Amino acid sequence: MTAREPSFKDHFSGHAASYAAFRPRYPDALFDFLARSAPAREHAWDCGTGNGQTAVSLAAHFERVTATDASAAQIAAAEPHPRVAYRVAAAEASGIDEETVDLVTVAQALHWFDIERFFAEALRVLAPGGVLAVWCYGLCRVERRIDAVIEGLYRAVDAWWPPERRLIEEGYRSITLPLPALPAPAFAMSADWSADAMLGYLRTWSACQRHLAERGTDPVRTVEDELCALWGAGSRTVRWPLALKAGRRPA
């Protein structure tokens, strides 16, 4: 890789279908807020779109959405929508025309980018008054005993988490956007899941996938029986607080 080539750390292409099936959905209130904050509702860019869930949510508010990801497998598994144009592109080189985007979003992906180069690209494509919004979420919460099982798995695969994961753990606190801050309310995700849905989600963790690839064993199996016993046969509410940072380009 030369110094000019965009970086791409691919932790999800090998399980793109599972990622699309088991990742939680972001709240409608988040997209309502972002749409109200944008200077217009003509064009949004969802960078690092993954399974496309953010792009599809944006399409309810914007005339067109460009959704990019460096992983061709993720793009192939993304949810289709008539107002969403998916394409394979690096975060640092989107191919979007200058000053044509009202809102740039990055959901649970900024830590994988060359952040400074991505910020330069976002500033290039944002229209005057345009908004850049990035967010992430860490460990979920269900109830004390189940939380302890999930935290135990998280610690057990610690050696397989990429170093970029520390940015998630700190809620992006050390990242400074290159734009004046846009005040935002607090948001959280929630989902009513069965034990099987939770196990599917845990298996999408990049550390679990790396452990499986390197050791040939599924680390989720070590907690599966205990988690299912605590969970029971019905559904439980799972919650993830979101850490959101947003900024506006001066008009």
Salt bridges, closest charged atoms under 4 A:
ASP32 OD1 - HIS61 NE2 3.28
GLU79 OE1 - ARG25 NH2 3.42
GLU99 OE2 - ARG249 NH2 2.84
ASP114 OD2 - ARG117 NH1 3.87
GLU121 OE2 - ARG124 NH2 2.85
GLU143 OE2 - ARG145 NE 3.53
GLU151 OE2 - ARG141 NH2 3.24
GLU164 OE2 - LYS9 NZ 2.44
ASP218 OD2 - ARG203 NE 2.56
GLU224 OE1 - ARG203 NH2 3.01
GLU224 OE1 - ARG221 NH1 2.80
